[in-house]
């Protein structure tokens, strides 16, 4: 009986794996050998050394870190690769080694220019953005034959590791509320964590049947601490399939990233993935701008200063607003709500108190019912 049970578990797990085209798979993995190529392309085994100081270090013929034993690469202008497949959208997997840019076409329609530099922030010899295999998704809500074409711009190398084809767009679980964020989502500053925090209050306001809290202390989208939000979206968001999704990542990114470019790129990649994997037409997706606390706690020479200024918070907030509008999601202006409102802050100066959590919940509730808060 134990052997039979084990076989059943293995079969069930296989239904949710990324593999090469088995019936019932959520996604199908295509390797670089499945592409067709035009122009000068090279092939090499690839391995990334996580302790290497040089982010462009390339070590051929060593242990494989990525999905297959080899990858294709080129820096030749206009060299291109194509993949024809059957399914919905597709996630193109590339990575950094003298990475440049590429233009992309989906079903012959130009999609824009993208960066192969999925990991470009290094500090102290360690890569601060740890996921090479975070795909660049090209969403499509039609199941059928499609083609992805990528073409080298010539300002650096374009690498092709693999591609994940979406076999099914997941329907949300009705009544499930999920918040992914940092310590604000985790309930810091509330007198009773997971009771008087904003997510639980919102849960009560909406009357949802289930609440999933994916807040992490010091959590970021793509910054310094290692609690990378974009790396958690597959397990924390996509597989949970919420009806209500609150994205509240950015406060710590503002404080730690050297500029907003990395944040903008990964926020865009994250919303692309959501659009490709979930039926967002049947969801309420709220993107919250990073909330400013107070001059006393975040400005230069204060105990919690990490180089961020109020202008930085406004810049990051504009990124959230523009990208949420681009993908048809709603935006909640936490920045304006919490701007220098000390009565809403806990004693530590940079987490909401009970009143602050209540106001955040009310702001999100209003956006869900009435529209954007800007």
SVG drawing of the C-alpha trace seen along z (x, -y; Angstrom):
<svg xmlns="http://www.w3.org/2000/svg" viewBox="-18 -65 54 67">
<polyline fill="none" stroke="black" stroke-width="0.4" points="0.0,0.0 2.8,-2.4 4.4,-1.7 1.1,-2.4 0.6,-5.7 4.1,-6.8 3.4,-6.2 0.2,-8.2 2.1,-11.1 4.7,-11.1 2.0,-11.1 0.2,-14.0 3.4,-16.0 4.3,-15.4 1.1,-17.1 2.3,-20.3 5.9,-20.2 7.6,-22.1 8.6,-19.3 8.8,-18.5 5.2,-18.3 3.4,-15.7 -0.4,-16.0 -1.6,-18.0 1.6,-20.0 1.1,-23.6 4.0,-24.6 6.2,-22.8 9.9,-23.3 11.6,-23.9 15.4,-23.8 17.7,-26.0 18.0,-23.0 14.3,-23.5 14.9,-26.9 15.8,-27.6 18.7,-30.0 19.8,-32.5 23.2,-34.2 26.3,-33.5 25.4,-31.6 27.8,-29.8 27.1,-27.0 28.8,-26.3 28.1,-24.6 27.4,-27.2 27.9,-27.6 27.5,-30.6 29.9,-30.8 27.9,-32.5 31.1,-33.6 32.7,-35.2 33.3,-38.9 33.1,-39.5 29.4,-39.2 30.5,-38.6 32.6,-35.6 31.8,-32.6 33.0,-29.1 32.6,-26.7 32.6,-22.9 31.9,-22.8 29.0,-21.9 25.7,-22.9 23.6,-25.4 20.8,-26.0 18.2,-23.8 20.3,-22.1 23.9,-21.3 24.4,-24.0 23.2,-27.4 23.3,-29.4 24.8,-32.8 25.6,-35.6 26.6,-39.2 26.1,-39.5 23.8,-42.3 20.5,-41.0 21.2,-37.3 17.9,-35.8 16.3,-32.7 12.7,-31.5 10.6,-29.0 7.2,-27.7 5.0,-26.0 1.4,-25.1 0.0,-26.7 -0.8,-30.1 2.0,-32.5 5.6,-31.8 8.4,-32.6 11.8,-33.2 14.7,-32.3 18.0,-34.2 20.8,-35.2 23.8,-37.4 27.3,-37.1 28.2,-40.3 24.5,-40.5 23.0,-42.9 19.6,-43.6 17.3,-41.9 14.2,-42.8 11.2,-40.4 8.3,-39.6 5.3,-37.4 3.3,-36.1 5.0,-38.6 4.0,-41.6 6.9,-43.6 6.9,-43.4 9.7,-45.8 13.4,-45.7 14.4,-43.6 17.5,-43.2 19.4,-39.9 20.8,-41.4 18.5,-39.7 21.1,-40.1 23.0,-43.3 23.4,-44.5 26.6,-43.2 27.9,-44.0 30.8,-42.6 31.4,-39.9 27.9,-38.4 25.1,-38.8 22.2,-40.6 19.6,-39.5 19.9,-35.7 17.5,-34.4 18.8,-34.0 15.9,-31.8 13.2,-34.4 11.5,-34.2 10.5,-37.2 6.9,-36.3 5.0,-37.1 1.3,-36.7 -1.3,-35.3 -4.9,-34.3 -5.4,-32.3 -4.5,-28.6 -3.0,-27.7 0.1,-27.8 2.4,-30.7 5.9,-31.9 8.5,-33.8 11.4,-35.5 14.3,-37.2 16.9,-39.2 20.3,-40.4 20.7,-44.2 24.5,-43.9 25.3,-45.8 26.3,-42.6 25.6,-38.9 22.1,-37.4 21.9,-34.0 19.2,-31.4 18.8,-28.8 15.2,-27.6 11.6,-28.7 8.5,-27.7 5.3,-27.5 2.1,-28.1 -0.3,-25.2 -3.2,-26.5 -4.1,-29.9 -5.1,-29.3 -8.5,-30.4 -8.4,-32.2 -9.8,-30.6 -12.9,-32.5 -12.9,-34.1 -9.1,-33.9 -7.3,-37.1 -3.5,-37.1 -1.0,-39.8 2.6,-39.7 4.9,-42.3 7.4,-43.3 7.0,-43.8 4.0,-46.1 2.1,-43.2 3.6,-40.9 1.9,-43.0 4.8,-44.8 3.6,-47.8 0.2,-46.3 -0.7,-45.6 -1.8,-42.1 0.0,-40.7 -2.3,-38.9 -5.4,-40.5 -5.1,-44.3 -2.8,-44.4 -4.2,-45.8 -4.5,-42.5 -6.7,-40.9 -8.8,-44.1 -9.2,-44.0 -10.2,-40.3 -13.0,-41.3 -14.1,-44.2 -14.3,-42.1 -15.8,-39.1 -13.4,-36.8 -13.4,-33.2 -9.6,-32.8 -6.6,-35.0 -3.1,-34.2 -0.3,-36.4 2.9,-36.3 4.6,-39.3 8.3,-39.0 10.2,-41.2 12.8,-43.2 11.1,-41.8 11.9,-43.5 11.0,-43.0 14.6,-42.8 16.9,-44.6 19.5,-44.0 18.4,-41.7 17.9,-38.5 14.1,-38.3 13.4,-38.7 9.7,-39.1 9.9,-38.3 11.5,-35.0 8.5,-34.2 5.7,-34.9 5.7,-31.4 5.2,-29.6 3.5,-32.4 1.1,-33.8 0.8,-31.8 0.2,-28.4 -2.1,-30.0 -4.3,-31.6 -6.0,-34.3 -9.1,-36.2 -7.8,-39.3 -4.1,-40.0 -2.4,-42.8 1.2,-43.6 3.0,-45.8 6.7,-45.5 9.0,-48.5 9.6,-50.2 12.9,-48.5 13.9,-48.5 13.7,-52.3 16.0,-52.3 18.6,-49.9 18.8,-49.9 21.3,-52.3 18.6,-53.4 15.1,-52.7 16.0,-50.9 16.3,-47.4 13.0,-47.9 11.2,-49.0 12.5,-46.0 11.6,-43.4 8.2,-44.9 7.4,-44.8 8.7,-41.2 6.5,-40.2 3.3,-41.7 4.1,-40.0 4.3,-36.7 0.9,-37.2 -0.7,-38.2 0.6,-35.1 -0.2,-32.6 -3.5,-33.7 -6.9,-34.7 -6.6,-38.3 -10.0,-39.1 -11.5,-37.3 -9.2,-38.8 -8.8,-42.0 -5.1,-43.0 -4.0,-46.0 -0.5,-47.4 0.4,-49.6 3.0,-52.4 5.8,-52.3 4.6,-54.3 6.7,-57.2 7.0,-57.3 8.4,-60.6 11.2,-63.0 12.5,-62.3 12.9,-58.6 14.1,-58.3 16.0,-61.5 19.8,-61.8 21.6,-61.5 18.5,-59.8 19.0,-56.3 17.0,-54.6 18.5,-56.5 19.5,-54.3 20.2,-57.0 16.5,-57.3 14.8,-60.7 11.2,-61.6 11.8,-62.2 13.0,-58.6 9.7,-57.4 7.8,-59.5 9.8,-58.0 9.2,-54.4 5.6,-55.2 5.2,-56.5 6.7,-53.2 4.1,-51.2 1.3,-53.5 2.5,-53.4 3.0,-49.6 -0.3,-48.8 -2.0,-50.9 0.0,-49.2 -1.3,-45.7 -4.8,-46.9 -4.4,-46.4 -5.5,-48.9 -3.2,-51.1 -3.5,-52.1 -1.5,-55.3 0.0,-54.3 2.6,-57.0 0.1,-59.8 -1.8,-58.1 1.1,-57.7 3.1,-60.8 4.4,-62.4 1.4,-61.3 3.1,-60.5 -0.1,-59.7 -0.4,-56.6 3.1,-55.3 4.3,-53.0 6.9,-54.0 9.7,-52.7 8.8,-55.4 8.6,-53.2 5.8,-50.7 2.1,-51.6 0.4,-51.4 -3.1,-50.0 -4.6,-53.2 -2.2,-53.1 -3.0,-49.6 -6.7,-50.4 -6.2,-53.4 -4.2,-51.2 -7.0,-48.6 -9.6,-51.3 -7.6,-52.7 -7.3,-49.3 -11.0,-48.5 -12.0,-51.8 -9.8,-51.1 -11.4,-47.7 -14.9,-49.1 -14.3,-52.4 -11.1,-52.3 -7.6,-53.8 -6.7,-56.2 -4.8,-58.6"/>
</svg>
